[in-house]
Amino acid sequence: MIKIYVMESCPDCTDVKALYGNNPDYELVDIGAQARNLKEFLALRDHHAAFDKVRERGTIGIPCFVKEDGSVYISLKHYDASLAQEVASASEQGASCSLDGTGC
């Protein structure tokens, strides 16, 4: 099962939750719902090389997809570029949870 880390208040996660929320092949983990979820995500974020640029930019790194083989994809764009393009053209541009508007 593919695990997706999201947060209820994250606008970058809204489309991801709509796309994968009812799919039994995916487990959505809301990092804002329980401290245990946040700790699990932070353990991954603090140590996995896929988050190096995320940490440099000071962003959160969600939505985050973790496949069964342990590979990590940060954002829908990296996980499925073709689907991300469709979502981007249908979504409101500019909504983001980072202070500079570039993403979560």
C-alpha positions in Angstrom: 0.0 0.0 0.0 1.2 3.5 -0.8 1.3 5.9 2.1 0.5 9.5 1.5 1.3 12.1 4.2 -1.1 15.1 4.0 -2.5 17.7 6.3 -6.1 18.9 6.5 -5.2 22.6 6.3 -2.7 22.2 3.4 -4.0 23.5 0.1 -1.4 21.4 -1.8 -3.0 18.3 -0.3 -6.6 19.0 -1.2 -6.4 17.5 -4.7 -4.3 14.6 -3.5 -6.9 13.7 -0.9 -9.7 14.0 -3.5 -7.8 11.8 -6.0 -6.6 9.0 -3.6 -8.8 9.3 -0.5 -11.2 6.5 -1.5 -8.7 4.3 -3.2 -7.9 1.2 -1.1 -4.4 1.0 -2.6 -3.5 4.2 -0.7 -3.3 5.1 3.0 -3.7 8.8 3.7 -2.0 9.9 6.9 -3.0 13.4 8.2 0.0 14.7 10.0 -2.1 17.3 11.8 -4.6 14.8 13.2 -2.4 13.1 15.8 1.0 13.6 17.3 1.9 10.0 16.4 1.3 10.8 12.7 3.4 14.0 12.9 6.3 12.1 14.6 6.2 9.4 12.0 6.4 11.9 9.2 9.1 14.0 10.9 11.3 10.9 11.3 11.1 10.3 7.6 11.5 14.0 6.7 14.5 14.5 9.0 16.5 11.6 7.7 15.5 10.7 4.1 17.7 12.2 1.3 14.5 12.9 -0.7 13.9 15.8 1.7 17.3 17.5 1.4 16.0 20.4 -0.8 12.7 20.6 1.3 14.8 21.1 4.4 17.0 23.7 2.7 13.9 25.7 1.5 12.3 25.4 4.9 9.1 23.9 3.6 7.2 20.9 5.0 7.4 18.4 2.2 3.7 17.4 1.8 2.0 15.9 0.2 4.5 13.1 0.4 4.1 9.6 -1.3 5.9 6.6 0.1 5.8 3.5 -2.0 6.0 -0.1 -0.7 9.7 -0.2 -1.9 10.5 2.8 0.3 10.9 5.3 -2.5 9.7 8.8 -1.6 8.0 11.4 -3.9 7.4 14.8 -2.6 4.4 16.4 -4.3 1.9 15.0 -6.8 4.1 16.5 -9.6 6.9 14.2 -8.7 4.7 11.2 -8.1 2.6 11.4 -11.2 3.5 14.3 -13.5 0.7 13.7 -16.0 -1.9 13.7 -13.4 -0.4 16.7 -11.7 -0.6 18.7 -14.9 -4.3 17.9 -15.2 -5.0 18.9 -11.6 -2.9 22.1 -12.0 -4.9 23.3 -15.0 -8.2 22.6 -13.2 -7.2 24.1 -9.8 -6.9 27.6 -8.5 -3.2 28.7 -8.9 -1.3 30.3 -6.1 -2.8 28.6 -3.1 -0.1 27.3 -0.9 0.8 26.9 2.8 4.3 28.3 2.6 5.0 31.9 3.4 6.4 32.7 0.0 3.5 30.9 -1.9 5.8 28.3 -3.5 4.4 25.2 -1.9 4.1 23.1 1.3 
